[in-house]
Amino acid sequence: EFFSKKSDCSLFMFGSHNKKRPNNLVIGRMYDYHVLDMIELGIEKFVSLKDIKNSKCPEGTKPMLIFAGDDFDVTEDYRRLKSLLIEAGES
């Protein structure tokens, strides 16, 4: 909350790695400088853009997000994750 007020930001992402929670990503949304939503994800497999043998994306290209399955419309946790990812992609 301190950094939200200092940076005047409404969204945050925090990546960390430790023994208890390896390859961890926390995504959150702030409202009035207080945490509104926060989801913690464990990353199992990561592929860098350098590893993809293709032409590079031009700067400023918006990402395309596809949410496959009914869970993203039915389950509250998945709907929250979908909302956070869409909002982060628009920023």
NUTORGU-713639 format. One record per residue (C-alpha): residue number from 1; x, y, z. Coordinates in nm, 2 decimals, always signed. Each point is the difference from the previous one (the first is absolute). Example, Ala and Ser with C-alpha at 12.3 -4.5 7.8 and 13.67 -1.06 7.14 Angstrom:
BEGIN
+-----+--------+--------+--------+
!   n !   east !  north !     up !
+-----+--------+--------+--------+
!   1 !  +1.23 !  -0.45 !  +0.78 !
!   2 !  +0.14 !  +0.34 !  -0.07 !
+-----+--------+--------+--------+
***
This chain:
BEGIN
+-----+--------+--------+--------+
!   n !   east !  north !     up !
+-----+--------+--------+--------+
!   1 !  +0.00 !  +0.00 !  +0.00 !
!   2 !  +0.29 !  +0.23 !  +0.07 !
!   3 !  +0.15 !  -0.05 !  -0.35 !
!   4 !  -0.35 !  +0.04 !  -0.16 !
!   5 !  -0.03 !  +0.35 !  +0.16 !
!   6 !  +0.36 !  +0.09 !  -0.08 !
!   7 !  -0.03 !  -0.11 !  -0.36 !
!   8 !  -0.37 !  +0.09 !  -0.05 !
!   9 !  -0.07 !  -0.34 !  -0.15 !
!  10 !  -0.32 !  -0.21 !  +0.00 !
!  11 !  +0.15 !  -0.33 !  -0.13 !
!  12 !  +0.30 !  -0.19 !  +0.12 !
!  13 !  +0.20 !  -0.31 !  -0.09 !
!  14 !  +0.27 !  -0.15 !  +0.22 !
!  15 !  +0.22 !  -0.29 !  -0.09 !
!  16 !  +0.20 !  -0.20 !  +0.26 !
!  17 !  +0.18 !  -0.33 !  +0.05 !
!  18 !  +0.07 !  -0.17 !  +0.33 !
!  19 !  +0.01 !  -0.36 !  +0.13 !
!  20 !  -0.35 !  +0.00 !  +0.13 !
!  21 !  -0.16 !  +0.16 !  -0.31 !
!  22 !  +0.22 !  -0.03 !  -0.31 !
!  23 !  -0.07 !  +0.20 !  -0.31 !
!  24 !  -0.28 !  +0.20 !  +0.15 !
!  25 !  -0.20 !  +0.28 !  -0.16 !
!  26 !  -0.24 !  +0.23 !  +0.19 !
!  27 !  -0.24 !  +0.22 !  -0.20 !
!  28 !  -0.22 !  +0.25 !  +0.18 !
!  29 !  -0.23 !  +0.29 !  -0.03 !
!  30 !  -0.02 !  +0.30 !  +0.23 !
!  31 !  -0.29 !  +0.23 !  +0.08 !
!  32 !  +0.05 !  +0.32 !  +0.19 !
!  33 !  +0.36 !  -0.12 !  +0.08 !
!  34 !  -0.13 !  -0.32 !  +0.16 !
!  35 !  +0.01 !  -0.36 !  -0.13 !
!  36 !  -0.32 !  -0.08 !  -0.18 !
!  37 !  +0.09 !  -0.33 !  -0.17 !
!  38 !  +0.31 !  -0.21 !  +0.01 !
!  39 !  +0.08 !  -0.34 !  -0.16 !
!  40 !  +0.32 !  -0.21 !  +0.05 !
!  41 !  +0.11 !  -0.22 !  -0.28 !
!  42 !  +0.27 !  -0.27 !  -0.01 !
!  43 !  +0.18 !  +0.00 !  -0.34 !
!  44 !  +0.08 !  -0.36 !  -0.11 !
!  45 !  +0.15 !  +0.06 !  -0.34 !
!  46 !  +0.14 !  +0.33 !  -0.15 !
!  47 !  +0.11 !  +0.05 !  -0.36 !
!  48 !  +0.19 !  +0.32 !  -0.08 !
!  49 !  -0.06 !  +0.20 !  -0.32 !
!  50 !  +0.37 !  -0.07 !  -0.08 !
!  51 !  -0.08 !  -0.37 !  -0.01 !
!  52 !  -0.28 !  +0.03 !  -0.26 !
!  53 !  +0.14 !  -0.03 !  -0.35 !
!  54 !  -0.22 !  +0.26 !  -0.16 !
!  55 !  +0.00 !  +0.36 !  -0.11 !
!  56 !  -0.01 !  +0.23 !  +0.30 !
!  57 !  -0.31 !  +0.20 !  +0.10 !
!  58 !  +0.01 !  +0.37 !  -0.08 !
!  59 !  +0.01 !  +0.23 !  +0.29 !
!  60 !  -0.35 !  +0.11 !  +0.12 !
!  61 !  -0.18 !  -0.31 !  -0.12 !
!  62 !  -0.29 !  -0.09 !  +0.23 !
!  63 !  -0.01 !  -0.36 !  +0.12 !
!  64 !  -0.28 !  -0.24 !  -0.10 !
!  65 !  -0.16 !  -0.18 !  +0.29 !
!  66 !  -0.21 !  -0.32 !  -0.05 !
!  67 !  -0.19 !  -0.14 !  +0.30 !
!  68 !  -0.09 !  -0.35 !  -0.09 !
!  69 !  -0.26 !  -0.20 !  +0.21 !
!  70 !  -0.31 !  +0.07 !  +0.20 !
!  71 !  +0.19 !  +0.06 !  +0.32 !
!  72 !  +0.09 !  +0.36 !  -0.11 !
!  73 !  -0.37 !  +0.08 !  +0.00 !
!  74 !  -0.13 !  -0.22 !  +0.28 !
!  75 !  +0.26 !  -0.02 !  +0.28 !
!  76 !  +0.05 !  +0.32 !  +0.20 !
!  77 !  +0.38 !  -0.04 !  +0.04 !
!  78 !  +0.05 !  -0.05 !  -0.38 !
!  79 !  -0.23 !  +0.29 !  -0.08 !
!  80 !  +0.21 !  +0.22 !  +0.23 !
!  81 !  +0.32 !  -0.12 !  -0.17 !
!  82 !  -0.15 !  +0.07 !  -0.34 !
!  83 !  -0.10 !  +0.35 !  +0.10 !
!  84 !  +0.35 !  +0.07 !  +0.15 !
!  85 !  +0.18 !  -0.12 !  -0.31 !
!  86 !  -0.22 !  +0.19 !  -0.24 !
!  87 !  +0.05 !  +0.32 !  +0.21 !
!  88 !  +0.37 !  -0.05 !  +0.01 !
!  89 !  +0.01 !  -0.05 !  -0.38 !
!  90 !  -0.18 !  +0.33 !  -0.05 !
!  91 !  +0.25 !  +0.19 !  +0.20 !
+-----+--------+--------+--------+
***
